[in-house]
Amino acid sequence: MRRHARLQRCGTIAAVLLGLAVGSAWHPLAAAAVGAWTPIGPPDGGTVQALAIAPGNFSRVYAGLAGGGVQRSDDLGQTWRPASFGLSNPLVNAVAVDPTHPDLVYAGTQVGFFRSADGGGHWQTSSPVNGLKVHTIVIDPAHPQTVFIGTAKGIYRSDDGGARWKLLTVGLIPPNAFDFEVVALAIDPVDPLQIYAAHIGVRDGLHKTVNGGRTWVTLRRFRVDALAVDPVHDSTVWAAGDDGVWRSTNGGLKWVKVRVEPAHVLLVSPFNPTIVYAANAQNLQFTADAGQTWQTLPAGPRPGGAFALAAHPSLPGQLLAGTTGAGVYRSTDGGTTWTASGRGLVNTAVAEVALDDTDSAIFVAEASGIHRTLDGGAHWDVTSISGAPAVSVADAASEPRTLYAAIGPGTVARTVDGGGSWQTVSSLPASSLAVALDDASTVYAATPQALMKSTDAGVTWTAVFEAGAGGQVNKVVIDPLDPAVVYLIDADELWKSSDRGATWELLLADGGLIGIAIGRSSPRTILVSDSQSVFGSTDGGKIWSVLATQRFFPAALAVDPRNPRILYIGSGGGIERSLDGGRNWRPFNLGLYARGLQQLLFDPGDFQRLYAGTWAAGLFVFDFAH
C-alpha cells in the first residue's frame, strides 16, 4: 500500500513548451489521414430544446439538442439521424426552416448562427453574429430571406438569408446597456412587419415593432421567456414566463394573466387558436377556451413537461414535444396520450468506451446503463444493466466476451457472454476500472479512498494504494503491453507500479490531474492533463514537458499506437492533433460537431480506428483507412 511503498523518483516538468522526442524505431505516417469523424450513437433521446416541422415537407422535422447538435427526421419524428456536419457547437437553442425550401434550415447555438442549404448535411456560420449566443430565430413568411435572431447582445436582422446582419437598436437597447439578452421573438403571420421581442437583463421587458424592426416601443416591463401570436386574430398575443401566462387582445397594449403556473414554452393550435399549450420542465397544460380554464395533460410527455413543442400544419391533433433527457414524444390526439418518438436520436454523455474484438462489440457506459452495438453503431441495445448510470466499463483482453462495469453509486458487475447478461459481483464505489491483460480475474478499481485490487473476478477486494490527505483515486490504467505495470491518478499526483500494485513510484505532481494516455513505444510515451494543460514524457515518466496550455478540460488523450510522435488532445474545444510530438497542434474536427470530449481510444484490434466519446453527443469514430 502507498504508506509502505518505496518512493523512487518524482519526474520534473520542463519550464518551456517542448515537443516529445522518440527513438528512430517508430516511423511517422506517410501523410495526414483523409476523412472525417462519423457519429455512431448510441441513441438515448437526450434534451431537445427546439423543434421545427418543415413547411414545405411536413414529414421533415428538425430537432435542436442540448449537446447533440441538430438532428433530422423524415418520417415525422419516428426515426432520427444526425444532421450536424460543420456545426461547430452542439448546444442548439433554436431551429427554423425556410417556408418554401425544406432543405434550408437555420440553427441558433451557444456560439452563433448557422445556415444549412442541404437539410443539415453541411453547416456554415455567419459573421458578425459568430460567437454570440442565439436564443431564438424567426423568418418573415412573406419574404423568407428576411431572418431575425434574438441574441445575447440584442436583435439582428438579415435580408439575405443570414449572410449579412444589422443590429436593431432604435427604441430597443437603452443607452450604455451592457446586458440586453433577447430570449424570445414572435412574428405576426398576418402582418410580418409586426414583431414582438422579450429581453432579460437591464430591466426585463417586452417590446414591439410595426416596421420590421427599424424602430421599437416597450409594451411592458416583465420577464417573458416565450411568445406566440394568434395565427387568425393577429391582435391576440400570448406571453409566458416564471410569472405565468399572459394574454393580450389588442396587440400588446393591455395584458391579462390567464395562468398562474410558470411556463417557458407556448404553442397556439394552427387549427383552433383558442387551443393553447403551455409547458415547463415539470408539466404540460392546455386551454381550449383561450385561457379561461386550463387542464394538465397527465399522460405526458414522459409524463412531465417539455422544452419544445411543434404542431403539424395539416394534421389536427398531431403534436411533437421535446423533453428534458428523454428525447422527442409524439401525440396524435391533441396531447391526451403520448408515445416516445426518438429512435436514433443521439444526445448521449459518454462516460467510458470499451471494445471487445470477439464480436466486434462496442460498449458505452452512460447515464442509462451500458449500451452495446455489434455492427459498428447501426443498431444499439441496452444490456440488462439499465436505469442506473454507468461510470466505467472495461474489457478483459485475455478472455473473450468478459467485461466489468461500475454501475450507479456503488456496484461492480461482470458479464462473460459479451453483455448478454450481467451479474453483480460486489458493492464498491468505483469510478474507474481496469482489467489485467493476462488474467481476466484480476481487476483494479479506483475509489475515493484507495485503489482496490481483486484477484477473484471482483468478488473480494484489497487496497493496494491509499489516497493521500485530501486526495482521491479517480483513474486507473494498465500499460498496453506490460500487465505488471499499473498507473493511477490520485488527485494531484500520477503514480506507477511495476509489480502489479505491490510498490509505487511517484511520476508527477501537478494540480488536479484528470486525463492519462500510455503509448506503445519503448520507453513509454505518457500523456497526462490537468484542467488546462497537457504534459508529456518519452522516457516512462522521468522527465516531463509542457505540451499544451490554455485548453478547457482536456480530459481525453491518445498516443497513436503506430507512431508515438502523433498525439491527440480532446477538450471542451474539440480534438487537436500533433504530428511532431506536441510541438505544434492543429484542429482535427472534420465531421465532429461535438466539442466536449471525455475519451479518445484507438481500437486495440485495428489501429486504423480512433473512437471519441463526447460529453453530450455520443460516440464518434475516425477511420484512417478511408
VENKA-V730883 format. One record per residue. PHI is phi in radians with two decimals (NA if undefined). D_CENTER is the distance of its C-alpha to the mean C-alpha in Angstrom with 2 decimals. Layout:
# VENKA-V730883
PHI	D_CENTER
PHI	D_CENTER
This chain:
# VENKA-V730883
NA	38.59
-1.03	37.47
-1.13	40.39
-1.95	42.82
-1.29	40.89
-1.57	42.57
-1.40	40.80
-1.68	41.57
-2.81	39.70
-1.95	36.98
-1.10	35.55
-1.91	35.78
-1.86	33.36
-1.12	34.80
-1.44	35.02
-2.18	33.92
-1.28	31.14
-2.26	32.38
-1.50	31.43
-1.53	31.88
-1.85	35.15
-2.31	35.68
-1.22	38.67
-1.39	39.89
-1.17	39.32
-1.83	35.82
-2.09	35.63
-1.21	32.89
-1.12	31.54
-1.15	33.87
-2.72	31.28
-1.09	27.64
-1.16	25.68
-1.94	25.29
2.77	22.37
-2.73	18.69
-1.20	15.48
-2.12	15.17
-1.30	12.27
-2.23	13.94
1.89	11.87
-1.43	12.37
-1.35	12.25
-2.55	11.88
1.60	11.60
1.42	8.91
-1.64	9.49
-1.81	11.31
-1.75	12.54
-2.65	14.88
-2.37	17.26
-2.55	20.03
-1.59	22.86
-1.20	24.54
-1.06	28.10
-1.52	29.62
-2.71	28.17
-1.20	27.66
-1.49	25.99
-1.53	23.13
-2.29	20.12
-1.97	16.98
-2.16	13.91
-1.82	11.41
-1.91	8.12
-1.46	6.33
2.14	2.95
-1.83	5.00
1.22	7.75
-1.77	11.25
-2.25	12.70
-2.24	16.45
-2.17	19.14
-1.96	22.80
-2.35	24.30
1.01	23.48
1.57	20.28
-1.27	21.66
-2.32	19.53
-2.35	16.46
-2.59	15.24
-1.08	12.67
-2.43	14.32
-2.30	12.39
-1.11	14.69
1.65	15.36
-1.43	12.69
-1.39	12.02
-2.37	9.29
-1.53	6.31
-1.57	7.07
-1.78	10.01
-1.73	12.84
-2.62	15.65
-2.41	16.94
-2.50	20.67
-2.10	22.91
-1.00	26.30
-1.18	29.01
-1.99	31.00
-2.30	28.55
-1.13	25.77
-1.53	24.26
-1.65	24.04
-2.30	20.80
-2.07	19.30
-2.33	15.86
-1.87	15.45
-2.08	12.45
-1.17	12.23
-2.26	14.30
2.48	16.61
-1.82	18.00
-2.24	17.57
-2.29	20.11
-2.22	20.38
-1.80	23.86
-2.26	23.15
1.20	21.02
1.58	17.63
-1.16	18.93
-2.49	18.83
-2.21	17.77
-2.29	19.69
-1.52	19.30
-2.43	22.29
-1.57	24.35
-1.58	25.37
-1.55	22.33
-1.09	19.98
1.75	18.25
-1.53	18.83
-1.25	16.46
-1.87	17.30
-1.60	17.54
-2.65	19.74
-2.37	21.54
-2.30	24.96
-2.08	27.26
-1.17	31.05
-1.17	32.19
-1.51	35.53
-2.34	34.29
-1.06	30.80
-1.28	30.67
-1.60	30.59
-2.23	27.13
-2.05	26.38
-2.27	23.20
-1.74	22.74
-2.20	21.16
-1.20	21.20
-2.07	24.60
2.18	26.24
-1.85	26.84
-2.03	27.07
-2.18	29.02
-2.17	29.09
-1.91	32.00
-2.36	30.91
1.21	27.58
1.75	25.53
-1.28	27.41
-2.27	29.12
-2.35	28.59
-2.28	30.90
-1.34	30.13
-1.65	32.09
-2.24	33.87
-1.12	37.36
1.34	37.79
-1.99	34.10
-1.61	33.03
-1.11	35.50
-0.99	37.26
1.12	35.49
-1.21	32.35
-1.97	29.44
-2.48	26.99
-2.39	26.98
-1.68	23.58
-1.59	23.92
-1.87	21.59
-2.59	23.52
-2.35	25.80
-2.50	28.09
-1.83	30.57
-1.24	33.90
-1.23	34.10
-1.51	37.90
-2.19	38.26
-1.13	35.17
-1.26	36.78
-1.63	35.99
-2.34	32.50
-1.93	31.30
-2.45	28.82
-2.11	27.55
-2.19	26.66
-2.16	25.84
2.17	27.03
-1.28	30.68
0.90	32.48
-0.73	30.03
-2.79	31.60
-2.02	31.92
-2.27	33.40
-2.57	34.96
-2.16	36.24
-2.02	38.90
-2.33	39.01
1.25	35.57
1.78	34.36
-1.13	37.32
-2.36	38.29
-2.33	36.83
-2.24	38.33
-1.53	36.91
-1.55	37.40
-2.88	36.43
-1.73	34.89
-2.76	32.32
-1.43	28.59
-2.26	27.05
-1.93	23.44
-2.54	24.30
-2.35	27.22
-2.67	28.95
-1.96	32.29
-1.02	34.69
-1.24	34.91
-1.86	38.66
-1.79	39.96
-1.24	38.09
-1.40	39.73
-1.61	37.73
-2.25	34.46
-2.04	31.97
-2.41	29.92
-2.48	27.72
-3.01	26.24
-1.10	26.68
-1.54	30.41
2.01	30.37
-2.01	31.16
-2.13	33.83
-2.37	35.89
-2.17	38.15
-1.96	40.77
-2.34	42.10
1.24	39.28
1.67	37.89
-1.29	41.19
-2.32	41.40
-2.21	38.79
-2.23	39.22
-1.32	36.80
-2.04	36.47
-2.64	33.83
-1.49	33.43
-1.13	30.05
-1.07	27.00
-2.59	25.02
-2.21	22.10
-2.40	22.16
-2.26	25.39
-2.55	26.64
-1.72	30.27
-1.06	31.62
-1.28	32.72
-1.84	35.73
-2.50	36.98
-1.20	35.99
-1.39	37.33
-1.62	34.40
-2.33	31.41
-1.89	28.21
-2.33	26.63
-2.43	23.57
-2.34	21.59
-1.23	19.07
-1.78	22.11
-2.64	24.39
-2.21	25.37
-2.15	28.92
-2.52	31.12
-2.14	34.52
-1.91	37.08
-2.33	39.56
1.04	37.78
1.74	36.74
-1.18	39.97
-2.34	38.50
-2.29	35.04
-2.22	33.97
-1.44	30.95
-1.65	29.44
-1.26	29.32
-1.45	28.06
2.65	24.54
-1.23	22.01
1.66	20.93
-1.38	23.46
2.67	22.11
-1.89	20.92
-2.62	18.69
-1.69	16.39
-2.62	17.76
-2.37	21.03
-2.56	22.77
-2.02	26.33
-1.15	27.83
-1.21	30.42
-2.21	33.14
-2.04	32.68
-1.02	33.57
1.54	31.61
-1.48	28.56
-2.25	25.45
-2.15	21.70
-2.28	19.51
-1.64	15.78
-1.94	15.14
-1.58	13.19
1.47	11.49
-2.17	13.97
1.31	13.18
-1.86	16.29
-2.07	19.84
-2.28	23.04
-2.21	26.53
-1.97	29.76
-2.24	32.06
1.30	30.88
1.84	28.55
-1.15	31.03
-2.25	29.11
-2.37	25.53
-2.28	24.04
-1.09	20.54
-2.45	19.76
-2.31	16.39
-1.08	17.46
1.65	15.18
-1.32	12.22
-1.90	9.11
-2.63	5.96
-1.55	6.71
-1.56	6.19
-1.40	8.96
-1.51	11.74
-2.84	14.30
-2.12	15.76
-2.35	19.49
-2.14	21.75
-2.17	25.15
-1.22	27.23
-1.00	29.84
-1.96	28.09
0.92	25.54
-1.59	23.08
-2.09	19.46
-2.04	18.21
-2.18	14.73
-1.55	14.73
-2.69	12.10
-1.11	12.54
-1.80	15.03
2.24	17.03
-1.94	17.61
-1.71	16.71
-2.39	19.19
-2.27	19.99
-1.96	23.44
-2.34	23.18
1.27	20.42
1.85	17.71
-1.13	19.92
-2.39	20.24
-2.24	18.55
-2.35	20.12
-1.64	19.47
-1.21	22.27
-1.11	24.68
-1.54	22.63
-2.56	20.34
1.58	19.68
-1.85	19.28
-1.19	16.26
-1.85	16.77
-1.88	16.24
-2.72	18.15
-2.49	19.80
-2.40	22.63
-1.63	24.95
-1.61	28.72
-1.13	29.82
-1.50	33.46
-2.33	33.28
-0.96	31.74
1.20	29.32
-1.80	29.24
-2.46	26.02
-2.14	25.25
-2.46	22.35
-1.75	21.73
-2.10	20.98
1.01	20.58
-1.35	22.63
3.12	25.26
-2.22	25.80
-1.95	26.28
-2.15	26.67
-2.43	28.13
-2.19	28.43
-2.09	31.26
-2.21	30.68
1.22	27.34
1.61	25.35
-1.10	27.80
-2.58	28.66
-2.20	27.76
-2.18	30.20
-1.23	29.67
-1.89	31.68
-2.93	31.40
-1.84	29.97
-2.73	28.26
-1.41	25.39
-1.52	23.79
-1.91	20.52
-2.70	21.20
-2.19	23.63
-2.59	25.66
-1.96	28.50
-1.00	31.65
-1.14	32.04
-1.91	35.60
-2.70	35.57
-1.21	33.14
-1.59	34.66
-1.70	33.78
-2.28	30.44
-1.97	29.10
-2.35	26.84
-1.47	25.45
-2.20	26.17
-1.00	26.46
-1.67	30.21
-2.88	30.82
-1.56	30.06
-1.79	31.52
-2.29	33.12
-2.15	34.27
-1.99	36.82
-2.22	37.14
1.12	33.78
1.57	32.20
-1.31	35.02
-2.16	36.35
-2.34	34.95
-2.29	36.61
-1.28	35.30
-2.01	35.74
-2.76	34.17
-1.76	34.07
-1.13	31.56
-1.28	33.33
-1.03	33.95
1.34	30.74
-1.62	28.81
-2.82	26.44
-1.30	26.01
-2.13	22.29
-2.69	22.25
-2.34	24.82
-2.43	25.21
-1.77	28.28
-0.90	29.82
-1.21	29.14
-2.13	32.92
-2.08	34.78
-1.17	34.23
-1.46	36.23
-1.72	33.86
-2.22	31.07
-2.02	28.79
-2.50	27.16
-1.90	25.43
-2.01	27.17
0.96	25.42
-1.70	27.18
-2.32	28.96
-1.89	28.65
-2.09	31.33
-2.37	32.79
-2.08	35.18
-1.80	37.34
-2.34	39.05
1.08	36.41
1.72	35.94
-1.27	39.62
-2.30	39.54
-2.33	36.89
-2.11	36.81
-1.38	34.84
-1.68	33.22
-2.76	31.33
-2.13	31.00
-2.70	28.35
-1.21	26.39
1.11	23.26
-1.23	22.49
-2.29	19.04
-2.32	18.97
-2.65	21.72
-2.53	22.70
-2.07	26.24
-1.48	27.91
-1.94	30.83
-1.33	33.43
-2.27	36.55
-1.22	36.41
-1.22	32.73
-1.57	30.11
-2.19	27.73
-2.03	24.61
-2.42	23.35
-2.50	21.16
-1.96	20.96
-1.25	18.53
-2.37	19.81
-2.25	22.06
-2.18	22.63
-2.07	26.07
-2.40	27.87
-2.40	31.09
-1.95	33.14
-2.13	35.85
1.36	34.15
1.90	33.24
-1.37	36.58
-2.15	35.67
-2.12	32.30
-2.12	31.15
-1.46	28.49
-1.71	26.44
-2.74	23.77
-2.32	23.32
1.00	21.32
-1.70	17.90
-1.72	15.03
0.90	14.43
-1.41	15.36
-1.36	14.84
-1.75	14.75
-2.33	18.27
-2.69	20.46
-1.99	24.10
-1.07	25.28
-1.18	27.66
-1.63	30.04
-2.71	30.33
-1.23	29.49
-1.43	29.64
-1.68	26.41
-2.16	23.55
-2.31	19.77
-2.18	17.46
-2.04	13.66
-2.47	12.42
-1.17	10.35
-1.76	12.35
1.90	11.66
-1.94	14.40
-2.14	18.08
-2.25	21.15
-2.06	24.69
-1.76	27.69
-2.28	30.19
1.27	29.25
1.78	27.06
-1.20	29.48
-2.30	27.37
-2.18	23.68
-2.31	22.23
-1.01	18.76
-2.37	17.85
-2.11	14.98
-1.02	16.80
1.54	14.71
-1.69	11.44
-1.45	9.41
-1.47	6.33
-2.06	7.79
-1.64	6.79
-1.97	8.97
-1.85	10.39
-2.70	13.23
-2.12	15.45
-2.52	18.18
-1.33	21.20
-1.15	22.70
-1.14	25.89
-1.70	27.78
-2.71	26.79
-1.18	26.07
-1.41	25.27
-2.11	21.79
-2.07	18.90
-1.78	15.69
-2.25	12.35
-1.64	9.97
-1.88	6.43
-1.20	4.70
-2.62	2.05
-2.19	4.22
1.38	7.29
-1.90	10.32
-2.09	12.08
-2.35	15.79
-2.03	18.23
-1.80	21.79
-1.25	24.32
-1.42	27.11
-2.18	26.16
